[in-house]
């Protein structure tokens, strides 16, 4: 928290503005691992649609072959 206050002070934010901003902080939002979807770049939103599990199967020498991993 000291780093946040120091950075805000260094950029010219007044103590009153800091109090207002600190009062508006939500701890549930503050400690989330991911930002809200609306704040993500379009590329990151498109990555959510990517299926990491391949469903490709095949045949080799007459037997069923599944993907590795």
Order of alpha helices (4+ residues) and beta strands (2+ residues): alpha-alpha-alpha-alpha-beta-beta
